Amino acid sequence: MEQSTTLQSARWRHCASCDAPAGPGMSRRRLLLGAAAGAATLAGCAAGPAPTAAAPAAALDLSQAAGRIDVHHHLSPPPWLALMRSRGIDGPALNWSVEKSLADMDRAGIATSMLSITQPGVVLPGLDQAAGRRLARESNEYGARLVADHRGRFGQFAAIPMYDVEGAHREIAYALDVLKADGIGLLTSYGDKWLGDPVFFPVMEELNRRKAVVYTHPTTADCCAKLQPNVQPVMIEFGTDTTRAIASVLFNGNAARFRDIRWIFSHAGGTMPFLIERFVRNPILVPSSAPLFPQGVAAELRRFYYDTAQVANPAAMSALTKVVPVSQIVLGTDFPYRTAIDHVKGLRDCGVFDAADLRRIERDNALGLLPRLRA
């Protein structure tokens, strides 16, 4: 999502040669040649067989009959909105309305959008435990009313008070059992801790027990909110925080321990596709982590889902499809920070996908994750 600075302040196939370390005593020429060959080998491993040119995408159907499902679409519940305004926070989310959501969806043939609260979510500095629980509950109940009042048009990823373990467990139960939410929405980090941190394991255990869909949205960690005065955190930090969250989930053992959580990471996984070589080599650098990845790091990355919000362009989509198959990519639009039509057109114009791919990205993959939407 794109936000103002004020809002910030609150077909991969692995092979053994990809991980082979360089031996000692190599000449500079051999080292350079070896590095070039290694890069080519990794690219071949990552890409698999050389892809053929994508067939022409289908004609753009902008009617609701297109049946597209947007997994990254924000709402602003009244209690959350009031709190943001009271703290002087500004941005497009403060001008959101359900009518605007529906109009944007209709322009791009979006049948259903999964609603979630954008950052800073419901875990805010100075908010005591009772207030945090109340904010999550009232916000989730508002989202559930929209789902009921606009049947078939919305789903919901519910918010939880993440640091409050008891409160988080209660809200997970209420959201999934009573409100029938489709999943849980989390931020990539909370303060100075990312999602794989052991402090969150009690919450992850419950999400795993329920085989929950967990949608994640980036934010700016405490470390990095004001690094450069003329570079807003959304430009770099959101992608970076998503990457840190993925690394945290992988290398702290979360992914290995909680196998039944179904993760969705925003924005094509942030910078992870570009850093894939470093990800897959981490067990060599940190041998103690190797038992977490009996099939390799790449196999774990292929289990996650990644949305297209703010990344429906040739560079990002080309990189992502070298890391994961099309089956793991889902449509995201980041409304109200971007429009759905931007992304629907962008996926066609990027030249990476054919008509069958687009059908999977824009609908079928999400239906596999969210079977309620088949009704």
N, C-alpha and C positions, 0 to 999 in steps of 0.2 A: 504494500500500500504506500501511497505517497502522502506525507504529512508535513506540517510545518515544524520548525525547530522547537516551538513551544510545546508541541505534543510529544516531542522526544524527551524533553526534560522531565517530565513526570515519568544392444544386442551384444551385453558385456560378457566375454568369455575369458577366463583366467588361464594362464599357462605358467609353468614353473620358471621359465626364463625371465618373466617380468620381475620376479623378486630376487633374481640372482645378484649378489653384491659383487662389486669389482674386486679383483684380486690385487695384491700388493706388487710393487715393482714394475708397474706398467709405464711405458714411455708416454710422453705427452701426446704423440701422434696416435698411439694405440688407444690411449684413454679417450681422446676425442672421437676416434673412429668407433670405439666401443659404445660411447655415449650416444652417437648418432644411430648406430645399429640398435641399441637398446630402446631408444625412443621409437624407432620404426617398429620394433617387435611389440612394444607396449601398445602402439596404435593399432597394430594388426590384431593383437589379443582383444583389445577393447572393442574394436569395431566388428570383429568376427568377419564373415565373408564380405567382400566388397559389395556395398549395396548397389542395386540398380536405381536408375533415376525414378523418382516418384511419379506415379501416373497422375494425370491431371486431377485436381480435386473436383469434387462434385459441385454443381452449381449451388450458389449460396441460397439456402432456404431460410428466410427470416420470419417465417410463420411459427406459431407455437407448436405446430405439428412436427417441427424439426426435433422436438423433444430433448433439447440440450439440457444438461445438468451442470450448474455452476457450484463448485464446492467452496468457493472463496468469495463470499458476498456478505457485506457487513450490515448490521442494523444498529440503531442507537436507542436502546430502551430508555424511557423517560427518567427513571431514577439515575441511571448512568449518565445521561445527558445533563441532568441538573448538577450532578457532582462535577463533571468536566467544566461546566460553565462557572461554577462556584470557585474553581481553581484557576480560572483565567485561561483555560486551554481552548485553542481554536483549531479549525480545520474543517474539511468537507463533511466529516461525520456529524458535526453539529447542525448541519442543514439537511440531514437525511430525513426522508419520510417514506412510508410504505408505498405511497403513490409513485414516488420517484423510482423506487426499486422496480415496481411492476412495469412502469413505462420503459425503463432501460432494458428489462428482460424481454419485453414484447418486441422491441426494435431489433433484437438479435436472435429471436427464436429460442429464447431460454424458457423451457417449460417449468423448471424447478430450480430454486436457489437455496443453498444451505446457509442459513443465517448464523453469524458469529459476531461477537463483540471484538472490535479492533483493539490494538494496544492503546493505552496501558492496561486494558482488561479490568478485572475487579480486585486485583491485589495492588493497593496503592499506599504510598507512605502516609503515615498518620491515621490510617483507617483501623480502628480497633477490631477485635475478633467478631463481636456482635454485629458491627456495621458492615464488615466484609461479608459475613454470612447473609445478612439482609439484602445487600446489594446483589449478590449472586442469585438469591432466590427470586427477588422481584424482577430482575432482568430476565431470568429464565422463564418465569411465568408469562412475562410479556411476549417473549418469543414464541412460547407455546400457543398463546392466543392467536398470534398471526398465522401460525401453521394451521390452526383449526378454522380460522375465519376465511382463509384463502386456500381452500382445500386443493392440494396437489401442486400449489405454486411454491411452497416453502417447506424446508426441513430445518433442523436446528442442531448446532453443535453447542452444547450448554457450557456455561462458565462455572468454574469452581474456585473457592478460596484456597489456593494451592499450598500455602505454608501451614494452614490450619488443618491438620490431618483429620481430626474428628469431623470438622465442618466439611472438608472435602469429601469424606466418605458419605456423610449424610446427603450432600448435594448430588453426588453421583447417583445414589439410590433414588432420590426424589426425581431427578431429571430423567433417568433411564426407565424407572419403573412406573412413575406416576405421570410425568409429562410426556413420556414416550419420545424423548429426544433421540436423534439418530447417532449421536456420539458426543464426545467431550472436546471442547476447544481449549487449548493451552497456549501460552506464550513460549517462545524458544528459551527464554531465561527469565529468572526472577531475581532482581538485585544482582548478586554476583554468583549465582548458581544456575547451571544449565540443566536440561531435563534429565540427563543421565546421572545426575548427582545422587549418591546414596541417601541423602536427606529426603528425597522424593520417593524412595522405594516403597514405603507403606501405601502411598497413593497408587503407584504403578502396580502393586500386587492386586489391588482391587480392580483396576482397569483391566489387568490381564485376566483375572478370574471371570470377568464379564465379557471377555473377548471384544472389548470396546474398540470402535473406530476413534482414533485420537488425531484430530486436526491441529496443526501447530501454526502459529502466526509469529513472525519475527517482531522483535522489539530492539531496543538499545540497552545493552547491559550497563551497569553502573560504571564500568571501566572506561566507556567509550562515547559518552554523550556529547562531549564538547572538545573533541580533539582538534578540529579545524573550524575556525569561525565562519568561513565562507563555503563550507562543504556540509550540507545537511546530513544528519545520520542516515536518513532513508537512502541516500545515494550509495553508501558503502556498508554501513553497519548492519542494515537489515539482512543483506545477503550473507555477510560475515557471521552474524548471530545464528542464522539458520545452519550454516556450515558448522559452527561450534556445537550447536545442539545435536546435529547428526553425529559428530565425532564423540560427543559426550554419551549419547545413547549407545553407540557402538563400543567404545573403548573402556567405559565404566562397567560394562557387562549387562546393561539394561536390556539390549536386544537379545542377548543369549538367555537371560534369565526369564524375561517376560515375552515368550514367543507368541502369545496370542493377542497382543496389542497390534492393531492394524494402523500404522502410522501414515499420515499425509503430511508432507513437508511442502511449504509454500515456495513459490518463485523458482521452480526447477531445481530445488535443493541448494539455492544460493550459489556459492562459489565451489561447492563440492565437485561438480563435473570437471572443472579446470584442475582441481587438486587431486584427481583420482589416483595419480601415480603415488602420491604421498600417502593417501589413505591405504592403498593395497600393500604398501611396503611397511606400514607401521608395525605389524607383528615381527618384522625382522629387526627393527630398531628397538622395540620393546618386547623381547621374547616372552615375557610373562603374560602378554595379552594373546599369544598365539592360540592357546586352548579355546578361546572364545570363538574362534573362526575355523572350525574343522574343514569347511568348504571354501575358505578364503573370505576376505573382506568384501570382495565384489558380490559374492552370493548374498551377503546380508543387505547390501545396498539395493539389490534387485528385488528384495522383499517389500521395500517401502514404496509408497505412492508419492507422486510429485505433481503439483499443479502448475498451470501455465500463467498465473497472474503476473503481469508486468514483464513476461519473458516470451511472448508469442512472436519471436523474431528468429531469423536464420541462425545466428550465432548460438543463442541459448538452446534452441531446440535441436540443432545439430549435435551440440555437445552432450545434451542429456540423453539422446538416443544412442550415443556410443557407450553409455554407462548402464542404461536400463532399457528393457523392451517397451514397446508402445503400450503393452498391457498395463504398465505402471504409471501412466500419465493420465491426468484428469484435468478437465477444464476448470480454470479459475479466472475471475475477472477483476477482483479487487474493487468492485463497486462499493462506495461512491467515489473512490480515488481515481478510477479509470472506468471506461464504459465496456459493456459486454461486446458491443460491435467491434471495438478495437481488437479484441482478442479473437473473435470469430473470424474476422478478415485476416488478422495477422497470421493465424495458423494456416490459412490457405495461401497467403502470399509468401510465406517463408520457404516454400519449395521442398520441404522435408517430408510431408505426409501425402499419401494418396487418399482417395475417398473412403476406403475401408478403415484406414488409420484414424481419420477424422471422426468417423462414426464411433469408434472405440473410445477415443479421447473425450469426445463431447457427450457421450451417453453411456455406452455399454460398460466401460470400466467402472464408472460410478455406480451403476446398477448392481454390479457384482459386490461392491462394498456396502451398498445401502439398499438391500432388497425390499424394504418397505416401499420404495418409490415405484416398484413394479405394479403396485395395486392401482 
